[in-house]
Amino acid sequence: MKRLKERIGPPFPLSRATDVPLPPGAPRTRRPARSRREAPLVKFVLEVNVPDTEPASTAVRELSRVLRYWGGNLHHYALAPGTGETVYDSAYREVGQWTITESTDS
């Protein structure tokens, strides 16, 4: 018995820019590189006030909780300058904030 090879995708090369078939013998080209200036560079700023009256282990546990929580929930927010939220500890006390700002780095 003969085995038939299955081909994945179209049986001809496609132009990536337009997804149309290339003429036979046409060189394959890459898309032009995007300029870094098309999208503004942003900075994520997290400010958390850790009281020095609490034991160090409690402060580390609370900071770890804040980082886990917001690290998992950032996908709900637009990463655009001006976006931000208030940060609360496990007792629902306001302990800081995070914001997205424009980056001043070039």
MOPAC internal coordinates of N, CA, C and O (Angstrom, degrees):
PM7 1SCF
backbone

  N    0.0000 0     0.00 0     0.00 0    0    0    0
  C    1.4335 1     0.00 0     0.00 0    1    0    0
  C    1.5238 1   110.60 1     0.00 0    2    1    0
  O    1.2310 1   120.59 1   -37.91 1    3    2    1
  N    1.2834 1   116.47 1   142.09 1    3    2    1
  C    1.4506 1   121.79 1   178.53 1    5    3    2
  C    1.5198 1   109.13 1   -91.85 1    6    5    3
  O    1.2310 1   121.37 1   -38.71 1    7    6    5
  N    1.3076 1   114.98 1   141.29 1    7    6    5
  C    1.4621 1   120.01 1   175.60 1    9    7    6
  C    1.5188 1   108.91 1   -96.18 1   10    9    7
  O    1.2310 1   120.73 1   -44.80 1   11   10    9
  N    1.2980 1   116.20 1   135.20 1   11   10    9
  C    1.4559 1   120.96 1   176.93 1   13   11   10
  C    1.5245 1   108.44 1   -99.15 1   14   13   11
  O    1.2310 1   121.02 1   -48.35 1   15   14   13
  N    1.3026 1   115.65 1   131.65 1   15   14   13
  C    1.4572 1   120.16 1   176.29 1   17   15   14
  C    1.5172 1   108.97 1   -84.12 1   18   17   15
  O    1.2310 1   120.71 1   -48.99 1   19   18   17
  N    1.3141 1   116.25 1   131.01 1   19   18   17
  C    1.4582 1   120.00 1   175.89 1   21   19   18
  C    1.5186 1   108.58 1   -89.98 1   22   21   19
  O    1.2310 1   121.02 1   -46.53 1   23   22   21
  N    1.2813 1   115.65 1   133.47 1   23   22   21
  C    1.4539 1   120.63 1   179.52 1   25   23   22
  C    1.5217 1   108.19 1  -100.75 1   26   25   23
  O    1.2310 1   120.99 1   -50.09 1   27   26   25
  N    1.3109 1   115.72 1   129.91 1   27   26   25
  C    1.4523 1   120.44 1   178.25 1   29   27   26
  C    1.5097 1   108.10 1   -94.63 1   30   29   27
  O    1.2310 1   120.50 1   -50.77 1   31   30   29
  N    1.3123 1   116.65 1   129.23 1   31   30   29
  C    1.4493 1   120.88 1   179.78 1   33   31   30
  C    1.5152 1   110.93 1    94.88 1   34   33   31
  O    1.2310 1   120.72 1     1.20 1   35   34   33
  N    1.3134 1   116.22 1  -178.80 1   35   34   33
  C    1.4620 1   119.87 1  -178.10 1   37   35   34
  C    1.5266 1   110.63 1   -72.72 1   38   37   35
  O    1.2310 1   120.38 1   -24.84 1   39   38   37
  N    1.3397 1   116.87 1   155.16 1   39   38   37
  C    1.4608 1   120.44 1  -177.78 1   41   39   38
  C    1.5240 1   112.93 1   -81.22 1   42   41   39
  O    1.2310 1   120.08 1  -164.91 1   43   42   41
  N    1.3466 1   117.45 1    15.09 1   43   42   41
  C    1.4563 1   121.54 1  -179.33 1   45   43   42
  C    1.5223 1   108.52 1  -144.08 1   46   45   43
  O    1.2310 1   119.60 1   -25.80 1   47   46   45
  N    1.3293 1   118.37 1   154.20 1   47   46   45
  C    1.4593 1   119.73 1   179.81 1   49   47   46
  C    1.5316 1   111.38 1   -70.54 1   50   49   47
  O    1.2310 1   121.15 1   -33.08 1   51   50   49
  N    1.3371 1   115.41 1   146.92 1   51   50   49
  C    1.4579 1   120.71 1   178.28 1   53   51   50
  C    1.5237 1   109.79 1  -111.85 1   54   53   51
  O    1.2310 1   121.42 1   -30.33 1   55   54   53
  N    1.3100 1   114.89 1   149.67 1   55   54   53
  C    1.4517 1   120.65 1   171.49 1   57   55   54
  C    1.5132 1   106.43 1   -78.49 1   58   57   55
  O    1.2310 1   119.26 1   -54.10 1   59   58   57
  N    1.3199 1   119.02 1   125.90 1   59   58   57
  C    1.4646 1   121.19 1  -178.62 1   61   59   58
  C    1.5189 1   112.25 1   -65.99 1   62   61   59
  O    1.2310 1   120.24 1   147.30 1   63   62   61
  N    1.3117 1   117.14 1   -32.70 1   63   62   61
  C    1.4660 1   119.78 1  -176.13 1   65   63   62
  C    1.5181 1   111.64 1   -69.99 1   66   65   63
  O    1.2310 1   119.86 1   144.24 1   67   66   65
  N    1.3182 1   117.87 1   -35.76 1   67   66   65
  C    1.4633 1   119.93 1  -174.28 1   69   67   66
  C    1.5158 1   113.15 1  -122.89 1   70   69   67
  O    1.2310 1   119.31 1   171.81 1   71   70   69
  N    1.3274 1   118.92 1    -8.19 1   71   70   69
  C    1.4562 1   123.89 1  -177.09 1   73   71   70
  C    1.5300 1   112.79 1    54.88 1   74   73   71
  O    1.2310 1   120.64 1  -141.38 1   75   74   73
  N    1.3185 1   116.38 1    38.62 1   75   74   73
  C    1.4607 1   121.79 1   174.54 1   77   75   74
  C    1.5272 1   107.77 1  -114.22 1   78   77   75
  O    1.2310 1   120.29 1   -27.65 1   79   78   77
  N    1.3143 1   117.05 1   152.35 1   79   78   77
  C    1.4641 1   118.53 1  -179.56 1   81   79   78
  C    1.5285 1   111.81 1   -60.32 1   82   81   79
  O    1.2310 1   121.22 1   -39.33 1   83   82   81
  N    1.3228 1   115.28 1   140.67 1   83   82   81
  C    1.4592 1   120.79 1   175.92 1   85   83   82
  C    1.5234 1   108.72 1   -85.31 1   86   85   83
  O    1.2310 1   119.70 1   -34.33 1   87   86   85
  N    1.3190 1   118.17 1   145.67 1   87   86   85
  C    1.4611 1   119.42 1   175.26 1   89   87   86
  C    1.5326 1   109.70 1   -66.63 1   90   89   87
  O    1.2310 1   120.20 1   -27.73 1   91   90   89
  N    1.3216 1   117.22 1   152.27 1   91   90   89
  C    1.4654 1   119.64 1  -179.96 1   93   91   90
  C    1.5306 1   111.42 1   -55.95 1   94   93   91
  O    1.2310 1   120.63 1   -46.37 1   95   94   93
  N    1.3168 1   116.39 1   133.63 1   95   94   93
  C    1.4569 1   122.17 1   178.18 1   97   95   94
  C    1.5163 1   114.76 1    82.63 1   98   97   95
  O    1.2310 1   119.55 1   179.19 1   99   98   97
  N    1.3332 1   118.46 1    -0.81 1   99   98   97
  C    1.4686 1   120.65 1  -179.85 1  101   99   98
  C    1.5336 1   109.60 1   -73.60 1  102  101   99
  O    1.2310 1   120.56 1   -40.94 1  103  102  101
  N    1.3260 1   116.54 1   139.06 1  103  102  101
  C    1.4638 1   118.25 1   179.23 1  105  103  102
  C    1.5317 1   110.42 1   -71.03 1  106  105  103
  O    1.2310 1   121.22 1   -35.06 1  107  106  105
  N    1.3084 1   115.27 1   144.94 1  107  106  105
  C    1.4611 1   120.12 1   176.10 1  109  107  106
  C    1.5227 1   107.76 1   -86.27 1  110  109  107
  O    1.2310 1   120.90 1   -49.90 1  111  110  109
  N    1.3015 1   115.88 1   130.10 1  111  110  109
  C    1.4631 1   119.84 1  -179.15 1  113  111  110
  C    1.5160 1   109.66 1  -119.94 1  114  113  111
  O    1.2310 1   121.04 1   -21.53 1  115  114  113
  N    1.3118 1   115.61 1   158.47 1  115  114  113
  C    1.4551 1   121.40 1   177.51 1  117  115  114
  C    1.5143 1   110.14 1   -94.56 1  118  117  115
  O    1.2310 1   121.35 1   -21.53 1  119  118  117
  N    1.3213 1   115.02 1   158.47 1  119  118  117
  C    1.4603 1   119.64 1   174.35 1  121  119  118
  C    1.5141 1   109.08 1   -67.50 1  122  121  119
  O    1.2310 1   120.08 1   -30.95 1  123  122  121
  N    1.3182 1   117.44 1   149.05 1  123  122  121
  C    1.4631 1   118.31 1   177.11 1  125  123  122
  C    1.5252 1   110.11 1   -64.23 1  126  125  123
  O    1.2310 1   120.79 1   -34.70 1  127  126  125
  N    1.3122 1   116.10 1   145.30 1  127  126  125
  C    1.4634 1   121.02 1  -179.99 1  129  127  126
  C    1.5203 1   110.17 1   -64.76 1  130  129  127
  O    1.2310 1   121.00 1   -38.33 1  131  130  129
  N    1.3321 1   115.70 1   141.67 1  131  130  129
  C    1.4565 1   120.21 1   178.20 1  133  131  130
  C    1.5182 1   109.94 1   -77.67 1  134  133  131
  O    1.2310 1   121.38 1   -37.23 1  135  134  133
  N    1.2743 1   114.96 1   142.77 1  135  134  133
  C    1.4523 1   120.39 1   176.06 1  137  135  134
  C    1.5158 1   108.73 1   -77.07 1  138  137  135
  O    1.2310 1   119.88 1   -37.61 1  139  138  137
  N    1.3161 1   117.84 1   142.39 1  139  138  137
  C    1.4620 1   121.55 1   178.27 1  141  139  138
  C    1.5174 1   111.10 1   -66.80 1  142  141  139
  O    1.2310 1   120.05 1   163.30 1  143  142  141
  N    1.3012 1   117.51 1   -16.70 1  143  142  141
  C    1.4567 1   120.46 1  -176.47 1  145  143  142
  C    1.5264 1   112.92 1   -86.21 1  146  145  143
  O    1.2310 1   119.78 1   176.07 1  147  146  145
  N    1.3343 1   118.03 1    -3.93 1  147  146  145
  C    1.4617 1   119.91 1   178.37 1  149  147  146
  C    1.5160 1   111.15 1   -63.97 1  150  149  147
  O    1.2310 1   119.99 1   136.00 1  151  150  149
  N    1.3141 1   117.62 1   -44.00 1  151  150  149
  C    1.4579 1   121.96 1   179.09 1  153  151  150
  C    1.5271 1   107.95 1  -111.03 1  154  153  151
  O    1.2310 1   120.04 1   -42.74 1  155  154  153
  N    1.3280 1   117.52 1   137.26 1  155  154  153
  C    1.4531 1   118.77 1  -179.44 1  157  155  154
  C    1.5288 1   110.74 1   -67.59 1  158  157  155
  O    1.2310 1   120.89 1   -37.77 1  159  158  157
  N    1.3123 1   115.91 1   142.23 1  159  158  157
  C    1.4535 1   120.50 1   175.09 1  161  159  158
  C    1.5178 1   107.98 1   -75.95 1  162  161  159
  O    1.2310 1   120.81 1   -44.20 1  163  162  161
  N    1.3258 1   116.06 1   135.80 1  163  162  161
  C    1.4573 1   120.14 1  -178.78 1  165  163  162
  C    1.5189 1   110.25 1  -122.53 1  166  165  163
  O    1.2310 1   121.52 1   -19.26 1  167  166  165
  N    1.3261 1   114.70 1   160.74 1  167  166  165
  C    1.4572 1   122.08 1   179.44 1  169  167  166
  C    1.5176 1   108.07 1  -127.02 1  170  169  167
  O    1.2310 1   120.17 1   -45.31 1  171  170  169
  N    1.3298 1   117.29 1   134.69 1  171  170  169
  C    1.4609 1   122.99 1   175.46 1  173  171  170
  C    1.5195 1   107.15 1   -94.74 1  174  173  171
  O    1.2310 1   120.49 1   -57.58 1  175  174  173
  N    1.3401 1   116.66 1   122.42 1  175  174  173
  C    1.4621 1   121.48 1  -177.83 1  177  175  174
  C    1.5224 1   108.03 1  -118.93 1  178  177  175
  O    1.2310 1   120.45 1   -59.06 1  179  178  177
  N    1.3338 1   116.75 1   120.94 1  179  178  177
  C    1.4598 1   122.96 1   177.48 1  181  179  178
  C    1.5198 1   108.04 1  -116.35 1  182  181  179
  O    1.2310 1   120.84 1   -59.04 1  183  182  181
  N    1.3264 1   116.00 1   120.96 1  183  182  181
  C    1.4626 1   121.51 1   177.92 1  185  183  182
  C    1.5212 1   107.80 1  -118.02 1  186  185  183
  O    1.2310 1   120.54 1   -58.76 1  187  186  185
  N    1.3382 1   116.57 1   121.24 1  187  186  185
  C    1.4551 1   121.87 1   179.35 1  189  187  186
  C    1.5228 1   108.17 1  -129.95 1  190  189  187
  O    1.2310 1   120.86 1   -53.61 1  191  190  189
  N    1.3422 1   115.95 1   126.39 1  191  190  189
  C    1.4615 1   121.60 1   176.50 1  193  191  190
  C    1.5208 1   108.31 1   -88.31 1  194  193  191
  O    1.2310 1   120.77 1   -62.08 1  195  194  193
  N    1.3368 1   116.14 1   117.92 1  195  194  193
  C    1.4573 1   121.36 1   179.86 1  197  195  194
  C    1.5288 1   107.05 1  -107.81 1  198  197  195
  O    1.2310 1   119.91 1   -69.29 1  199  198  197
  N    1.3411 1   117.78 1   110.71 1  199  198  197
  C    1.4601 1   119.72 1  -178.29 1  201  199  198
  C    1.5196 1   111.37 1   -64.79 1  202  201  199
  O    1.2310 1   120.75 1   -41.38 1  203  202  201
  N    1.3162 1   116.17 1   138.62 1  203  202  201
  C    1.4740 1   119.87 1   179.76 1  205  203  202
  C    1.5241 1   111.84 1   -81.36 1  206  205  203
  O    1.2310 1   120.04 1   178.13 1  207  206  205
  N    1.3377 1   117.53 1    -1.87 1  207  206  205
  C    1.4636 1   120.24 1   179.16 1  209  207  206
  C    1.5177 1   111.68 1   -82.57 1  210  209  207
  O    1.2310 1   119.62 1   161.60 1  211  210  209
  N    1.3152 1   118.33 1   -18.40 1  211  210  209
  C    1.4627 1   121.35 1   179.40 1  213  211  210
  C    1.5234 1   109.88 1   -85.45 1  214  213  211
  O    1.2310 1   120.13 1   -27.57 1  215  214  213
  N    1.3265 1   117.35 1   152.43 1  215  214  213
  C    1.4706 1   119.57 1   174.88 1  217  215  214
  C    1.5263 1   110.81 1   -60.69 1  218  217  215
  O    1.2310 1   120.76 1   -28.45 1  219  218  217
  N    1.3181 1   116.14 1   151.55 1  219  218  217
  C    1.4731 1   121.11 1  -176.96 1  221  219  218
  C    1.5236 1   111.40 1   -58.68 1  222  221  219
  O    1.2310 1   120.09 1   141.92 1  223  222  221
  N    1.3299 1   117.43 1   -38.08 1  223  222  221
  C    1.4725 1   119.68 1  -178.81 1  225  223  222
  C    1.5252 1   111.15 1   -64.54 1  226  225  223
  O    1.2310 1   119.97 1   143.70 1  227  226  225
  N    1.3329 1   117.65 1   -36.30 1  227  226  225
  C    1.4658 1   121.07 1   178.36 1  229  227  226
  C    1.5223 1   110.23 1   -68.54 1  230  229  227
  O    1.2310 1   120.36 1   137.88 1  231  230  229
  N    1.3281 1   116.92 1   -42.12 1  231  230  229
  C    1.4643 1   120.71 1   179.77 1  233  231  230
  C    1.5242 1   110.58 1   -63.24 1  234  233  231
  O    1.2310 1   120.14 1   137.89 1  235  234  233
  N    1.3184 1   117.34 1   -42.11 1  235  234  233
  C    1.4693 1   121.05 1   178.70 1  237  235  234
  C    1.5253 1   110.07 1   -65.17 1  238  237  235
  O    1.2310 1   120.02 1   138.67 1  239  238  237
  N    1.3198 1   117.58 1   -41.33 1  239  238  237
  C    1.4613 1   121.37 1   179.70 1  241  239  238
  C    1.5304 1   110.74 1   -63.96 1  242  241  239
  O    1.2310 1   120.09 1   136.75 1  243  242  241
  N    1.3358 1   117.43 1   -43.25 1  243  242  241
  C    1.4647 1   120.97 1   179.53 1  245  243  242
  C    1.5319 1   111.26 1   -66.13 1  246  245  243
  O    1.2310 1   120.21 1   136.77 1  247  246  245
  N    1.3300 1   117.21 1   -43.23 1  247  246  245
  C    1.4641 1   120.15 1   178.88 1  249  247  246
  C    1.5274 1   110.73 1   -64.18 1  250  249  247
  O    1.2310 1   120.22 1   140.10 1  251  250  249
  N    1.3229 1   117.18 1   -39.90 1  251  250  249
  C    1.4711 1   121.26 1   177.17 1  253  251  250
  C    1.5268 1   110.41 1   -61.57 1  254  253  251
  O    1.2310 1   120.57 1   139.57 1  255  254  253
  N    1.3300 1   116.52 1   -40.43 1  255  254  253
  C    1.4635 1   120.97 1   179.29 1  257  255  254
  C    1.5243 1   110.60 1   -63.74 1  258  257  255
  O    1.2310 1   120.36 1   135.43 1  259  258  257
  N    1.3303 1   116.91 1   -44.57 1  259  258  257
  C    1.4669 1   121.26 1   179.27 1  261  259  258
  C    1.5302 1   110.17 1   -60.14 1  262  261  259
  O    1.2310 1   120.25 1   133.30 1  263  262  261
  N    1.3259 1   117.13 1   -46.70 1  263  262  261
  C    1.4678 1   120.80 1  -178.97 1  265  263  262
  C    1.5267 1   111.60 1   -64.00 1  266  265  263
  O    1.2310 1   119.89 1   138.05 1  267  266  265
  N    1.3281 1   117.81 1   -41.95 1  267  266  265
  C    1.4705 1   120.72 1   178.35 1  269  267  266
  C    1.5250 1   111.24 1   -64.24 1  270  269  267
  O    1.2310 1   120.90 1   133.98 1  271  270  269
  N    1.3230 1   115.88 1   -46.02 1  271  270  269
  C    1.4649 1   120.14 1  -176.48 1  273  271  270
  C    1.5201 1   111.29 1   -62.91 1  274  273  271
  O    1.2310 1   120.29 1   127.91 1  275  274  273
  N    1.3268 1   117.05 1   -52.09 1  275  274  273
  C    1.4674 1   118.65 1  -176.84 1  277  275  274
  C    1.5190 1   112.32 1   -75.17 1  278  277  275
  O    1.2310 1   119.87 1   151.61 1  279  278  277
  N    1.3111 1   117.85 1   -28.39 1  279  278  277
  C    1.4585 1   119.72 1   174.90 1  281  279  278
  C    1.5211 1   111.43 1   -63.40 1  282  281  279
  O    1.2310 1   120.38 1   145.95 1  283  282  281
  N    1.3290 1   116.87 1   -34.05 1  283  282  281
  C    1.4550 1   121.16 1   179.54 1  285  283  282
  C    1.5130 1   113.97 1   -83.66 1  286  285  283
  O    1.2310 1   119.94 1   162.48 1  287  286  285
  N    1.3314 1   117.73 1   -17.52 1  287  286  285
  C    1.4694 1   120.33 1  -175.55 1  289  287  286
  C    1.5215 1   114.28 1  -106.72 1  290  289  287
  O    1.2310 1   119.35 1   177.41 1  291  290  289
  N    1.3092 1   118.85 1    -2.59 1  291  290  289
  C    1.4632 1   120.10 1  -178.04 1  293  291  290
  C    1.5208 1   113.38 1   -62.83 1  294  293  291
  O    1.2310 1   120.12 1   155.05 1  295  294  293
  N    1.3230 1   117.38 1   -24.95 1  295  294  293
  C    1.4697 1   118.82 1  -178.85 1  297  295  294
  C    1.5311 1   112.39 1   -66.36 1  298  297  295
  O    1.2310 1   119.92 1   167.52 1  299  298  297
  N    1.3242 1   117.76 1   -12.48 1  299  298  297
  C    1.4700 1   121.45 1   177.33 1  301  299  298
  C    1.5283 1   112.48 1   -81.94 1  302  301  299
  O    1.2310 1   119.82 1   171.66 1  303  302  301
  N    1.3161 1   117.96 1    -8.34 1  303  302  301
  C    1.4605 1   122.39 1  -172.96 1  305  303  302
  C    1.5229 1   110.92 1  -116.94 1  306  305  303
  O    1.2310 1   121.00 1   -29.55 1  307  306  305
  N    1.3213 1   115.70 1   150.45 1  307  306  305
  C    1.4624 1   121.14 1   174.04 1  309  307  306
  C    1.5232 1   108.29 1   -77.13 1  310  309  307
  O    1.2310 1   120.25 1   -47.48 1  311  310  309
  N    1.3011 1   117.13 1   132.52 1  311  310  309
  C    1.4610 1   120.59 1   177.90 1  313  311  310
  C    1.5227 1   108.75 1   -85.78 1  314  313  311
  O    1.2310 1   121.54 1  -111.65 1  315  314  313
  N    1.3149 1   114.67 1    68.35 1  315  314  313
  C    1.4600 1   122.09 1  -178.68 1  317  315  314
  C    1.5196 1   108.51 1  -126.47 1  318  317  315
  O    1.2310 1   120.01 1   -32.67 1  319  318  317
  N    1.3248 1   117.59 1   147.33 1  319  318  317
  C    1.4598 1   119.89 1   179.18 1  321  319  318
  C    1.5313 1   111.19 1   -53.41 1  322  321  319
  O    1.2310 1   121.13 1   -44.68 1  323  322  321
  N    1.3314 1   115.45 1   135.32 1  323  322  321
  C    1.4569 1   121.41 1   179.82 1  325  323  322
  C    1.5187 1   113.66 1   103.12 1  326  325  323
  O    1.2310 1   120.11 1   163.45 1  327  326  325
  N    1.3271 1   117.39 1   -16.55 1  327  326  325
  C    1.4586 1   120.39 1   178.23 1  329  327  326
  C    1.5191 1   109.06 1   -75.32 1  330  329  327
  O    1.2310 1   120.05 1   -38.02 1  331  330  329
  N    1.3221 1   117.51 1   141.98 1  331  330  329
  C    1.4590 1   120.57 1   178.71 1  333  331  330
  C    1.5124 1   111.62 1  -178.98 1  334  333  331
  O    1.2310 1   120.79 1   -10.32 1  335  334  333
  N    1.3206 1   116.10 1   169.68 1  335  334  333
  C    1.4582 1   122.77 1   179.81 1  337  335  334
  C    1.5187 1   109.12 1  -151.03 1  338  337  335
  O    1.2310 1   121.47 1   -18.79 1  339  338  337
  N    1.3237 1   114.79 1   161.21 1  339  338  337
  C    1.4546 1   121.95 1   173.43 1  341  339  338
  C    1.5197 1   108.09 1   -82.30 1  342  341  339
  O    1.2310 1   120.12 1   -35.63 1  343  342  341
  N    1.3328 1   117.38 1   144.37 1  343  342  341
  C    1.4584 1   123.13 1  -179.74 1  345  343  342
  C    1.5308 1   108.39 1  -107.75 1  346  345  343
  O    1.2310 1   121.01 1   -46.96 1  347  346  345
  N    1.3404 1   115.68 1   133.04 1  347  346  345
  C    1.4650 1   122.31 1  -179.56 1  349  347  346
  C    1.5242 1   109.56 1  -118.23 1  350  349  347
  O    1.2310 1   120.79 1   -27.20 1  351  350  349
  N    1.3521 1   116.09 1   152.80 1  351  350  349
  C    1.4596 1   119.95 1   175.33 1  353  351  350
  C    1.5266 1   109.06 1   -88.83 1  354  353  351
  O    1.2310 1   120.08 1     6.16 1  355  354  353
  N    1.3364 1   117.45 1  -173.84 1  355  354  353
  C    1.4607 1   120.91 1  -176.24 1  357  355  354
  C    1.5228 1   112.91 1   -67.97 1  358  357  355
  O    1.2310 1   119.99 1   161.82 1  359  358  357
  N    1.3365 1   117.63 1   -18.18 1  359  358  357
  C    1.4729 1   121.45 1   176.22 1  361  359  358
  C    1.5336 1   110.54 1   -93.68 1  362  361  359
  O    1.2310 1   119.96 1  -169.09 1  363  362  361
  N    1.3138 1   117.69 1    10.91 1  363  362  361
  C    1.4680 1   125.11 1   179.68 1  365  363  362
  C    1.5313 1   112.85 1    61.50 1  366  365  363
  O    1.2310 1   121.10 1  -145.79 1  367  366  365
  N    1.3259 1   115.50 1    34.21 1  367  366  365
  C    1.4649 1   120.76 1   172.22 1  369  367  366
  C    1.5213 1   107.59 1   -96.44 1  370  369  367
  O    1.2310 1   120.80 1   -38.68 1  371  370  369
  N    1.3256 1   116.08 1   141.32 1  371  370  369
  C    1.4615 1   120.27 1   178.69 1  373  371  370
  C    1.5255 1   108.69 1   -69.38 1  374  373  371
  O    1.2310 1   120.65 1   -56.15 1  375  374  373
  N    1.3292 1   116.36 1   123.85 1  375  374  373
  C    1.4673 1   120.52 1  -178.46 1  377  375  374
  C    1.5256 1   112.87 1  -123.07 1  378  377  375
  O    1.2310 1   119.81 1   177.43 1  379  378  377
  N    1.3268 1   117.97 1    -2.57 1  379  378  377
  C    1.4604 1   119.00 1   179.45 1  381  379  378
  C    1.5099 1   111.70 1   167.38 1  382  381  379
  O    1.2310 1   121.78 1    20.54 1  383  382  381
  N    1.3151 1   114.20 1  -159.46 1  383  382  381
  C    1.4620 1   120.64 1  -179.72 1  385  383  382
  C    1.5127 1   110.03 1  -157.22 1  386  385  383
  O    1.2310 1   121.06 1   -18.52 1  387  386  385
  N    1.3217 1   115.58 1   161.48 1  387  386  385
  C    1.4600 1   120.81 1   169.64 1  389  387  386
  C    1.5240 1   107.50 1  -127.44 1  390  389  387
  O    1.2310 1   121.34 1   -31.12 1  391  390  389
  N    1.3170 1   115.05 1   148.88 1  391  390  389
  C    1.4510 1   121.15 1  -179.80 1  393  391  390
  C    1.5177 1   110.10 1  -145.48 1  394  393  391
  O    1.2310 1   121.52 1   -23.66 1  395  394  393
  N    1.3198 1   114.70 1   156.34 1  395  394  393
  C    1.4665 1   121.27 1   171.45 1  397  395  394
  C    1.5249 1   105.53 1  -107.84 1  398  397  395
  O    1.2310 1   120.70 1   -55.53 1  399  398  397
  N    1.3264 1   116.27 1   124.47 1  399  398  397
  C    1.4616 1   121.26 1  -179.59 1  401  399  398
  C    1.5180 1   108.63 1  -123.99 1  402  401  399
  O    1.2310 1   121.14 1   -14.01 1  403  402  401
  N    1.3297 1   115.43 1   165.99 1  403  402  401
  C    1.4577 1   119.21 1   173.83 1  405  403  402
  C    1.5267 1   108.63 1   -72.60 1  406  405  403
  O    1.2310 1   120.88 1   -42.24 1  407  406  405
  N    1.2944 1   115.92 1   137.76 1  407  406  405
  C    1.4519 1   120.35 1   179.51 1  409  407  406
  C    1.5205 1   109.87 1   -78.24 1  410  409  407
  O    1.2310 1   121.55 1   -42.84 1  411  410  409
  N    1.3217 1   114.63 1   137.16 1  411  410  409
  C    1.4754 1   119.26 1   176.54 1  413  411  410
  C    1.5155 1   110.84 1   -92.67 1  414  413  411
  O    1.2310 1   120.11 1   175.34 1  415  414  413
  N    1.3426 1   117.39 1    -4.66 1  415  414  413
  C    1.4696 1   121.48 1   177.88 1  417  415  414
  C    1.5161 1   108.67 1   -72.91 1  418  417  415
  O    1.2310 1   120.51 1   -33.85 1  419  418  417
  N    1.3023 1   116.64 1   146.15 1  419  418  417
  C    1.4719 1   119.33 1   177.86 1  421  419  418
  C    1.5015 1   111.02 1  -107.03 1  422  421  419
  O    1.2310 1   120.10 1   180.00 1  423  422  421

